[in-house]
Each structure stands twice: as C-alpha cells, then as structure tokens.
Amino acid sequence: MENIHLSSIINSTSKLPKGVVLTLALTSLLSVAQGLTGNYTAEAAPRGEPIQLSQRLPDHFRNRSNRLPRVIANSVIRDAARREGVSNGEVRITQATRKTFSNPCIFNFGEVCTREYNPIQGWEVVVTVQNQYFTYHVDESGSRIVLDPQNGDSDTDTNTRLPRAIANSVLRDAGRRSSDVDTSDIRITQATRKTFSNPCIFNFGEVCTREYNPIEGWEVIVRVGRESWTYHVDESGNRIVLDPQISDSGSENNQRLPRAIADKILRDAARRSGEDERDLRITQAKRKTFSNRCVFNFGEICTEEYNPIEGWEVIVRVRRESWTYHTNESGSQIVLDPDIER
C-alpha cells in the first residue's frame, strides 16, 4: 500500500486556508486508518443514538464471578494451616459459595442478630484439615476473614475435634443401615460442636417448643455413597440420632436419590459448566417438601400459601463450587439455584 505522509498533504494544499488544510489532512489519515482495520471495522452509530453492547457474556466469563478468587483461597488456606500447625498442602477447600450476608452480625457468625439490612458481599468457605471441617466467612475483597467460632475458639483438642469413639459409633451405625454400600464409601465429612436447645431439637423435631433444656453434643455429616446423612450425638456418645428423613422412610426410593434423577442432574451440571460428567459428584441429597412452587424455584420473596411439591434438594460439587438443585419427585422438573447462573 502506498505510504502517505502528512507533509505531502500539506505541501499539495499550500494555497488553501490553514483550517481547510488541516481538515483535509486529518480526513485523509482517518481514511487510511479505516482501511487498515479490514474486516474488523465497526460501523459508527448515527449521531445522537447510543451504541448498544451485548449484555450476554460468554459462559466462561460469567462463571468467573462464581469462582473463589485464588488470592482469597490462599489466605483462607494459610489461616487454617497456621491455626492447626500444619503445612498449606494439608489444607483443602471443599466448598466455596458466593453469599450476601445481610448484616455484619451474621457475617461474624452471630447467633442472635437483628434484622437490619446492611449487606456484605462475600463467600462462605469450608476447608478440611486432617478430617476436620472449618467454616469461614470472607468479604469480597478478602480483607476480612472470619472463622466460625464453634470451629476455632476453643482451647483444647477435645473441644475442637470429634472424639474417635463417637466417630466410630456413628460410622458403625451408618454401615449397619447401608449394608449394600462398601465401607470405603462411608466417611465422616463434617463434625460441628453444637448446643441443642432442647431434646426435641436434638431429635430432629420439626415443630418444637422454645423451652431451654440444653444438650451438648455434635452434628455429624456422614457421606454414604452419593448421599450425606446427618446425625446428632450427645457429648458422651450414648445418644446417636439419625435425621428421620433418612431413616424413617419405608422404601429404598424414599431413602436414596433415584439413579435416574442423579444422572439427569449430573448431565445438566456438566453441560452448564463445560466439565466432564465424571469429574462431578453429588455431595448431598435431601428429601424435601417445598411448601409451594415459588420456594421450589428458589424465589427470594414468596407467599405463605401451602401448595406442596415433594422432591429433593441436591448439592453437586463442580470444581471448587457447590451447586444447589431442586428436583420434584419424578425428576421431570430440575431447577438450578439462579444465584449460580448470574
């Protein structure tokens, strides 16, 4: 392409007024620049009309907002390693969920908080260290990292770790109830020290009085195959209670998420995430009665009408994230938490 110099343009128009000369020079240069852009040139919008940009980003860009930033992950791992006296390599993040904490009290794991709305955007992060689980709240910038005081503020090993005798009793009970599951597929994934305010709550009562007759103990989550079972155990280990939603159902279909529904959910998660289905796994499946269609569809503000939908709440681990699905009993309706898709 022929080279065009500003000086040659100006010399060839020396008899014209200076303003006209400069206008012609700039017009020529802009024409050359437009030619250089080739197929990538965009048409200018008419004057006075705004240029509209597509609001839809590619999936791999949109999904980044749902991934725990590496700098925050590293900070949490370092804190957990320091508290437990282990190397960073012995700490693993098992779950990271984007959250809006409605006020600083809730962000700081307050047990009794006001209802003021002073939101903090951030993350709930669960890490495991030597078979123990710790829950953190982290703000969006990573400048505030708070460990659940039920995990980290006790001074003795007995207060922070589930005693081995209790762990063994819980595992034996789970093994007995699930005799068709290989023992290698049964393990404790979380143990949290709890004060159950009364025996009704300890026994998973759905409607309990507010009497305060406390039972000190543990809430223990056991992974059984593809499911997660919840136990309540008192401090001595003499009373071990399995969530009746798991134990009281009469048929296998009521106890376990049907294989057809599990496969359908995993296929959906694989399609949305671009991951291989074999790299995804269901970490929790709970039978649920959703009080109405709004609640089933993850509505944030729903009426109190009772038009129940029987089904399941299912958690799928996708990379370092946990995705929550609601499905009806037949598996014909499967809904992903919309907070994940945003």
Secondary structure, DSSP 8 states (H G I E B T S, - for coil): -----HHHHHHHTTTS-HHHHHHHHHHHHHHHHHHHTGGG------TTS---------HHHHGGGGS--HHHHHHHHHHHHHHHT--GGGEEEEEEEEEEESSHHHHTT-SS-------EEEEEEEEEETTEEEEEEEETTSS-EEE-HHHHS--SHHHHS--HHHHHHHHHHHHHHTTTS-GGGEEEEEEEEEEESSHHHHTT-SS-------EEEEEEEEEETTEEEEEEEETTSS-EEE-HHHHS-SSHHHHS--HHHHHHHHHHHHHHH---GGG-EEEEEEEEEESSHHHHTT-SS-------EEEEEEEEEETTEEEEEEEETTSS-EEE-HHHH-
